Amino acid sequence: MTNELQSFVKEALGKGLPRTDIRKALLDAKWEEQEVDGALALYAEVPFAIPVPRRKPYLSAREAFMYLVLFMTLYISAFNLGSLLFDFINRAFPDATQGNYYDPSTLRFAVASLIVAFPLYLWLSSLMQRAITRDPEKKTSKIRGWLTYLTLFVTAGIIIGDVIALLFNLLGGELTARFLLKVLVVGFIAGMIFGYYLWDSRKSEKSA
């Protein structure tokens, strides 16, 4: 958002022009809708002689730490849930080329990771949600937004790679039950995370 746009919106609001007229004029001047709405959102809709700026959310080191740990526990939980399900699939559909080799340590590590990481993720999620309920401005937290879209990017890449792997093996006539189940596991976990955070980001943008 440019200083020129912010200055124009501030001056127009200061002259008492309706927000709808300001928005229409800027859109007619080929400004992007998101830019216009963002500039208007900088000022509160309160009756006063001059435009009143909204309070900008303050990003504290504590908040950044909480969100980083939150998403870290999400990634750990997702990876180890996949690892655990892969282990069950490997035991149910053993690969004849690998014999009966089975390493129980992978199962123990996945279970231990889920026991620690997933409850911590749920607790941090509820903690941050309560903080947003108390202060709705926290929905626009930059660290929250960046980590959310990073997660969407990563999960989208995983889903695309998952579909490519499925088609590659299908075209090669190498589609086994073992492989198909693993593809479904990856797609389900990544899809759930992608769907939830896409919904959450859209909800935050609408309420901003």
Backbone as numpy.savetxt, mean C-alpha at the origin, in Angstrom:
# Nx Ny Nz CAx CAy CAz Cx Cy Cz
3.19 20.45 -7.11 2.34 21.65 -7.11 3.22 22.89 -7.11
2.96 23.82 -8.03 3.81 25.00 -8.17 3.39 26.10 -7.21
4.35 26.98 -6.89 4.05 28.14 -6.05 3.08 29.08 -6.77
3.15 29.10 -8.09 2.25 29.95 -8.88 0.80 29.54 -8.65
0.54 28.24 -8.67 -0.82 27.73 -8.47 -1.30 28.03 -7.05
-0.44 27.79 -6.06 -0.81 28.06 -4.67 -1.11 29.54 -4.45
-0.29 30.40 -5.04 -0.49 31.85 -4.89 -1.80 32.29 -5.53
-2.11 31.71 -6.69 -3.35 32.06 -7.38 -4.56 31.67 -6.53
-4.54 30.44 -6.00 -5.66 29.94 -5.19 -5.81 30.79 -3.94
-4.69 31.12 -3.30 -4.75 31.94 -2.08 -5.35 33.32 -2.37
-4.91 33.93 -3.47 -5.40 35.26 -3.82 -6.88 35.22 -4.18
-7.28 34.18 -4.93 -8.68 34.06 -5.34 -9.59 33.83 -4.14
-9.17 32.98 -3.22 -9.96 32.75 -2.01 -10.03 34.01 -1.17
-8.91 34.76 -1.14 -8.88 36.00 -0.37 -9.86 37.04 -0.90
-10.18 36.97 -2.19 -11.14 37.90 -2.79 -12.57 37.41 -2.66
-12.72 36.24 -1.99 -14.07 35.73 -1.74 -14.68 34.96 -2.90
-13.89 34.56 -3.88 -14.43 33.81 -5.01 -14.80 32.39 -4.58
-15.89 31.85 -5.07 -16.30 30.48 -4.70 -15.27 29.45 -5.17
-15.12 28.41 -4.39 -14.16 27.35 -4.75 -14.52 26.69 -6.08
-15.81 26.54 -6.34 -16.22 25.90 -7.59 -15.78 26.73 -8.80
-15.87 28.05 -8.67 -15.45 28.93 -9.78 -13.94 28.89 -9.96
-13.23 28.88 -8.85 -11.75 28.81 -8.92 -11.33 27.51 -9.57
-11.97 26.43 -9.16 -11.62 25.10 -9.69 -11.89 25.04 -11.19
-13.06 25.55 -11.60 -13.42 25.52 -13.02 -12.45 26.35 -13.85
-12.08 27.53 -13.35 -11.16 28.39 -14.08 -9.80 27.71 -14.27
-9.32 27.05 -13.25 -8.02 26.38 -13.34 -8.08 25.16 -14.27
-9.18 24.42 -14.20 -9.33 23.28 -15.10 -9.44 23.75 -16.55
-10.13 24.86 -16.76 -10.22 25.42 -18.11 -8.86 25.88 -18.61
-7.99 26.26 -17.67 -6.63 26.69 -18.04 -5.67 25.51 -18.17
-6.24 24.29 -18.18 -5.49 23.05 -18.42 -4.62 22.60 -17.25
-4.94 23.08 -16.04 -4.26 22.52 -14.87 -4.83 21.13 -14.60
-4.00 20.25 -14.07 -4.46 18.89 -13.75 -5.43 18.94 -12.58
-6.45 18.08 -12.64 -7.47 18.05 -11.60 -6.87 17.78 -10.22
-5.90 16.86 -10.17 -5.26 16.53 -8.90 -4.51 17.73 -8.33
-3.86 18.50 -9.20 -3.13 19.69 -8.76 -4.08 20.74 -8.21
-5.19 20.93 -8.91 -6.17 21.94 -8.49 -6.77 21.57 -7.14
-7.21 20.33 -7.01 -7.81 19.89 -5.75 -6.81 19.96 -4.61
-5.55 19.64 -4.91 -4.52 19.72 -3.89 -4.28 21.15 -3.42
-4.29 22.09 -4.36 -4.09 23.50 -4.00 -5.25 24.03 -3.18
-6.47 23.67 -3.56 -7.65 24.10 -2.80 -7.68 23.48 -1.41
-7.19 22.25 -1.32 -7.21 21.55 -0.03 -6.23 22.14 0.97
-5.33 23.00 0.50 -4.37 23.63 1.42 -5.04 24.61 2.36
-6.25 25.05 2.00 -6.93 26.08 2.79 -8.27 25.56 3.31
-8.51 25.80 4.57 -9.71 25.30 5.23 -10.94 26.09 4.78
-12.08 25.40 4.75 -13.34 26.05 4.38 -14.00 26.63 5.63
-13.44 27.71 6.12 -13.97 28.38 7.31 -14.20 29.85 6.97
-15.25 30.44 7.54 -15.52 31.86 7.27 -14.50 32.76 7.96
-13.68 33.43 7.15 -12.67 34.34 7.70 -12.29 35.33 6.61
-11.71 36.44 7.03 -11.39 37.52 6.07 -10.33 37.11 5.06
-9.41 36.26 5.46 -8.35 35.80 4.56 -8.32 34.27 4.57
-7.75 33.63 3.53 -7.68 32.17 3.50 -6.93 31.60 4.71
-7.51 30.59 5.32 -6.92 29.97 6.50 -6.23 28.66 6.09
-4.92 28.57 6.22 -4.23 27.34 5.81 -4.57 26.17 6.74
-4.68 24.99 6.14 -4.89 23.80 6.94 -3.58 23.41 7.62
-3.70 22.75 8.74 -2.51 22.25 9.42 -1.91 21.10 8.62
-0.64 21.20 8.31 0.03 20.13 7.58 0.46 19.05 8.56
0.25 17.77 8.19 0.65 16.69 9.09 2.16 16.69 9.31
2.55 16.52 10.55 3.97 16.53 10.91 4.48 15.09 10.97
5.53 14.84 10.22 6.12 13.50 10.20 7.19 13.40 11.28
6.88 12.67 12.33 7.84 12.50 13.41 8.69 11.25 13.16
9.83 11.21 13.82 10.70 10.03 13.71 9.99 8.78 14.23
9.17 8.97 15.26 8.43 7.83 15.83 7.44 7.26 14.82
6.72 8.16 14.12 5.75 7.71 13.13 6.44 6.98 11.99
7.57 7.50 11.52 8.32 6.85 10.46 8.78 5.46 10.90
9.26 5.37 12.13 9.71 4.09 12.68 8.56 3.09 12.73
7.38 3.54 13.19 6.23 2.65 13.32 5.79 2.12 11.95
5.75 2.99 10.96 5.33 2.53 9.63 6.37 1.61 9.00
7.65 1.89 9.21 8.69 1.01 8.67 8.61 -0.38 9.28
8.39 -0.44 10.59 8.26 -1.75 11.25 6.98 -2.44 10.80
5.90 -1.66 10.65 4.62 -2.22 10.20 4.77 -2.94 8.86
5.36 -2.25 7.89 5.50 -2.86 6.57 6.56 -3.96 6.56
7.57 -3.84 7.40 8.57 -4.91 7.49 7.91 -6.20 7.98
7.06 -6.10 9.02 6.38 -7.29 9.53 5.40 -7.84 8.49
4.81 -6.96 7.67 3.94 -7.43 6.60 4.73 -8.28 5.61
5.90 -7.79 5.19 6.71 -8.54 4.23 7.19 -9.87 4.81
7.61 -9.83 6.07 8.07 -11.07 6.72 6.93 -12.08 6.81
5.75 -11.61 7.19 4.59 -12.49 7.31 4.22 -13.09 5.97
4.18 -12.25 4.93 3.79 -12.74 3.60 4.79 -13.76 3.07
6.08 -13.46 3.21 7.10 -14.37 2.70 7.06 -15.71 3.41
6.94 -15.68 4.72 6.98 -16.93 5.47 5.67 -17.72 5.39
4.55 -17.03 5.16 3.32 -17.76 4.88 3.46 -18.53 3.57
4.03 -17.86 2.57 4.28 -18.54 1.31 5.24 -19.71 1.47
6.29 -19.50 2.25 7.26 -20.56 2.49 6.62 -21.76 3.19
5.75 -21.47 4.15 5.06 -22.54 4.88 4.14 -23.34 3.95
3.38 -22.64 3.12 2.48 -23.32 2.19 3.26 -24.08 1.12
4.38 -23.53 0.68 5.24 -24.24 -0.27 5.74 -25.54 0.34
6.06 -25.50 1.62 6.57 -26.69 2.31 5.49 -27.77 2.35
4.26 -27.36 2.64 3.15 -28.32 2.65 2.93 -28.93 1.25
3.05 -28.07 0.22 2.88 -28.56 -1.16 3.98 -29.54 -1.53
5.22 -29.22 -1.12 6.34 -30.11 -1.43 6.17 -31.48 -0.77
5.59 -31.49 0.43 5.38 -32.75 1.14 4.21 -33.53 0.53
3.18 -32.81 0.08 2.02 -33.48 -0.51 2.30 -33.97 -1.93
3.15 -33.21 -2.66 3.49 -33.56 -4.04 5.01 -33.60 -4.19
5.65 -34.65 -3.68 7.12 -34.72 -3.74 7.63 -34.78 -5.18
8.79 -34.19 -5.38 9.44 -34.20 -6.69 10.29 -35.45 -6.78
9.99 -36.28 -7.76 10.70 -37.55 -7.90 12.18 -37.36 -8.16
12.54 -36.22 -8.77 13.96 -35.98 -9.10 14.77 -35.61 -7.87
14.09 -35.19 -6.78 14.78 -34.78 -5.56 14.73 -35.82 -4.46
14.11 -36.95 -4.72 14.03 -38.00 -3.71 13.09 -37.60 -2.59
13.32 -38.14 -1.43 12.49 -37.88 -0.26 13.13 -36.88 0.70
14.07 -36.07 0.20 14.76 -35.12 1.07 13.78 -34.09 1.62
13.86 -33.88 2.91 12.98 -32.91 3.56 13.74 -32.26 4.71
13.76 -30.94 4.73 14.46 -30.20 5.76 13.43 -29.56 6.70
13.26 -30.10 7.91 12.25 -29.56 8.83 12.57 -28.17 9.34
13.81 -27.71 9.18 14.18 -26.40 9.70 13.45 -25.27 8.96
13.15 -25.48 7.67 12.43 -24.45 6.91 11.01 -24.27 7.46
10.40 -25.40 7.83 9.05 -25.33 8.41 9.09 -24.63 9.76
10.07 -24.98 10.59 10.18 -24.37 11.92 10.43 -22.87 11.81
11.30 -22.49 10.88 11.61 -21.06 10.72 10.39 -20.28 10.26
9.63 -20.84 9.31 8.44 -20.15 8.81 7.40 -19.98 9.91
7.19 -21.03 10.70 6.22 -20.96 11.79 6.67 -19.94 12.84
7.95 -19.98 13.20 8.47 -19.05 14.20 8.34 -17.61 13.71
8.62 -17.38 12.44 8.52 -16.03 11.89 7.08 -15.52 11.91
6.14 -16.39 11.56 4.73 -15.99 11.57 4.24 -15.72 12.98
4.67 -16.53 13.93 4.24 -16.34 15.33 4.69 -14.98 15.85
5.86 -14.54 15.42 6.39 -13.25 15.89 5.87 -12.09 15.05
5.98 -12.21 13.72 5.74 -11.07 12.83 4.26 -10.75 12.64
3.42 -11.77 12.45 2.02 -11.47 12.11 1.25 -10.81 13.25
1.34 -11.30 14.49 0.66 -10.57 15.58 1.18 -9.15 15.75
2.50 -8.97 15.53 3.07 -7.63 15.62 2.50 -6.73 14.53
2.33 -7.27 13.33 1.73 -6.51 12.23 0.29 -6.10 12.58
-0.49 -7.03 13.11 -1.87 -6.72 13.48 -1.92 -5.66 14.58
-1.04 -5.77 15.56 -1.01 -4.81 16.66 -0.63 -3.42 16.17
0.40 -3.34 15.33 0.82 -2.05 14.81 -0.25 -1.44 13.90
-0.93 -2.29 13.13 -2.01 -1.80 12.26 -3.12 -1.16 13.08
-3.51 -1.84 14.16 -4.58 -1.29 15.01 -4.12 -0.02 15.71
-2.84 0.02 16.08 -2.28 1.19 16.75 -2.29 2.40 15.82
-1.86 2.20 14.58 -1.82 3.29 13.62 -3.23 3.71 13.21
-4.16 2.75 13.16 -5.53 3.09 12.81 -6.18 3.94 13.90
-5.88 3.63 15.15 -6.41 4.45 16.24 -5.84 5.86 16.19
-4.56 5.97 15.81 -3.93 7.29 15.69 -4.59 8.10 14.57
-4.96 7.43 13.47 -5.63 8.11 12.36 -7.03 8.53 12.76
-7.70 7.69 13.56 -9.04 8.03 14.03 -9.01 9.29 14.90
-7.97 9.39 15.74 -7.84 10.58 16.59 -7.46 11.81 15.77
-6.62 11.61 14.76 -6.15 12.73 13.94 -6.22 12.31 12.47
-7.37 12.57 11.79 -7.55 12.15 10.39 -6.49 12.68 9.43
-5.80 13.76 9.81 -4.75 14.32 8.95 -3.60 13.33 8.75
-3.48 12.37 9.66 -2.39 11.39 9.55 -2.57 10.47 8.33
-3.78 10.48 7.75 -4.00 9.69 6.54 -3.12 10.16 5.40
-2.74 11.44 5.44 -1.93 12.00 4.36 -0.43 11.92 4.66
-0.06 11.11 5.64 1.35 10.96 6.00 2.15 10.52 4.77
3.25 11.21 4.51 4.07 10.90 3.33 4.72 9.53 3.43
5.21 9.19 4.62 5.86 7.88 4.77 4.85 6.77 4.57
3.62 6.97 5.04 2.55 5.99 4.84 2.23 5.84 3.35
2.14 6.98 2.66 1.84 6.95 1.23 2.93 6.28 0.42
4.19 6.62 0.71 5.30 6.04 -0.04 5.40 4.53 0.17
5.27 4.09 1.42 5.36 2.66 1.69 4.18 1.89 1.12
3.02 2.54 1.11 1.85 1.89 0.52 2.05 1.67 -0.97
2.51 2.70 -1.67 2.69 2.56 -3.12 3.91 1.71 -3.46
4.89 1.67 -2.58 6.01 0.74 -2.79 5.50 -0.70 -2.69
4.63 -0.94 -1.71 4.05 -2.28 -1.55 3.19 -2.65 -2.75
2.41 -1.69 -3.26 1.62 -1.94 -4.45 2.51 -2.26 -5.65
3.63 -1.55 -5.76 4.56 -1.79 -6.86 5.17 -3.20 -6.77
5.61 -3.57 -5.57 6.24 -4.88 -5.39 5.24 -6.00 -5.65
4.06 -5.90 -5.07 3.06 -6.96 -5.25 2.57 -7.04 -6.70
2.46 -5.89 -7.36 2.07 -5.91 -8.77 3.13 -6.64 -9.59
4.41 -6.38 -9.29 5.49 -7.07 -9.99 5.46 -8.57 -9.75
5.15 -8.97 -8.51 5.07 -10.39 -8.17 3.92 -11.06 -8.91
2.77 -10.38 -8.97 1.61 -10.94 -9.66 1.90 -11.10 -11.15
2.52 -10.08 -11.76 2.86 -10.16 -13.18 3.85 -11.30 -13.43
4.87 -11.41 -12.57 5.84 -12.50 -12.71 5.19 -13.86 -12.52
4.23 -13.93 -11.62 3.51 -15.18 -11.35 2.72 -15.64 -12.58
2.04 -14.68 -13.22 1.28 -15.01 -14.42 2.21 -15.41 -15.56
3.34 -14.73 -15.70 4.31 -15.07 -16.74 4.83 -16.49 -16.54
5.17 -16.83 -15.30 5.67 -18.18 -15.00 4.61 -19.23 -15.32
3.35 -18.91 -15.00 2.26 -19.85 -15.30 2.13 -20.09 -16.79
2.12 -19.01 -17.58 1.99 -19.14 -19.03 3.20 -19.83 -19.64
4.39 -19.53 -19.12 5.62 -20.15 -19.63 5.56 -21.66 -19.48
5.18 -22.11 -18.31 5.10 -23.56 -18.08 3.93 -24.19 -18.82
2.84 -23.43 -18.96 1.68 -23.95 -19.69 2.03 -24.15 -21.16
2.70 -23.18 -21.75 3.09 -23.28 -23.16 4.13 -24.37 -23.39
4.91 -24.67 -22.35 5.92 -25.71 -22.47 5.40 -27.09 -22.10
4.14 -27.18 -21.74 3.56 -28.47 -21.38 4.12 -29.02 -20.08
4.55 -28.14 -19.18 5.16 -28.58 -17.93 4.34 -28.16 -16.71
3.03 -28.08 -16.89 2.16 -27.60 -15.81 1.76 -28.77 -14.92
2.41 -28.89 -13.77 2.12 -29.95 -12.81 1.24 -29.40 -11.69
0.63 -30.32 -10.93 -0.20 -29.90 -9.78 0.65 -29.17 -8.76
1.86 -29.63 -8.55 2.78 -29.02 -7.59 3.07 -27.56 -7.97
3.39 -27.35 -9.25 3.70 -26.00 -9.72 2.47 -25.11 -9.70
1.34 -25.64 -10.14 0.11 -24.85 -10.18 -0.30 -24.38 -8.79
-0.18 -25.24 -7.79 -0.52 -24.86 -6.43 0.39 -23.75 -5.92
1.66 -23.82 -6.27 2.60 -22.78 -5.84 2.28 -21.45 -6.52
1.90 -21.50 -7.78 1.49 -20.28 -8.49 0.27 -19.67 -7.82
-0.69 -20.51 -7.44 -1.90 -20.03 -6.78 -1.58 -19.42 -5.43
-0.65 -20.01 -4.69 -0.25 -19.47 -3.39 0.34 -18.08 -3.54
1.29 -17.95 -4.47 1.93 -16.64 -4.70 0.90 -15.61 -5.15
0.04 -16.00 -6.09 -0.97 -15.08 -6.58 -1.96 -14.66 -5.51
-2.34 -15.61 -4.65 -3.31 -15.31 -3.60 -2.71 -14.34 -2.58
-1.50 -14.61 -2.09 -0.88 -13.76 -1.07 -0.62 -12.36 -1.63
0.01 -12.30 -2.81 0.30 -10.99 -3.41 -0.99 -10.26 -3.77
-1.99 -10.99 -4.27 -3.25 -10.37 -4.64 -4.01 -9.80 -3.46
-4.00 -10.51 -2.34 -4.66 -10.02 -1.14 -4.02 -8.72 -0.64
-2.68 -8.71 -0.62 -1.98 -7.52 -0.16 -2.22 -6.36 -1.12
-2.11 -6.63 -2.42 -2.33 -5.58 -3.42 -3.75 -5.03 -3.32
-4.74 -5.91 -3.23 -6.13 -5.47 -3.16 -6.42 -4.64 -1.93
-5.89 -5.07 -0.79 -6.16 -4.35 0.45 -5.54 -2.95 0.42
-4.28 -2.84 0.02 -3.61 -1.54 0.07 -4.07 -0.62 -1.07
-4.55 -1.19 -2.17 -5.15 -0.35 -3.21 -6.45 0.24 -2.70
-7.26 -0.58 -2.04 -8.51 -0.09 -1.45 -8.22 0.96 -0.37
-7.22 0.70 0.45 -6.88 1.62 1.54 -6.38 2.96 1.00
-5.56 2.92 -0.06 -5.03 4.16 -0.63 -6.15 4.99 -1.27
-7.07 4.32 -1.95 -8.19 5.04 -2.57 -9.11 5.64 -1.51
-9.33 4.90 -0.43 -10.16 5.41 0.65 -9.52 6.64 1.28
-8.20 6.61 1.46 -7.50 7.75 2.05 -7.55 8.97 1.15
-7.41 8.74 -0.17 -7.44 9.85 -1.12 -8.82 10.50 -1.18
-9.88 9.68 -1.09 -11.23 10.22 -1.14 -11.57 11.04 0.09
-11.02 10.61 1.25 -11.35 11.30 2.50 -10.39 12.45 2.79
-9.34 12.60 1.95 -8.36 13.68 2.19 -8.95 15.04 1.87
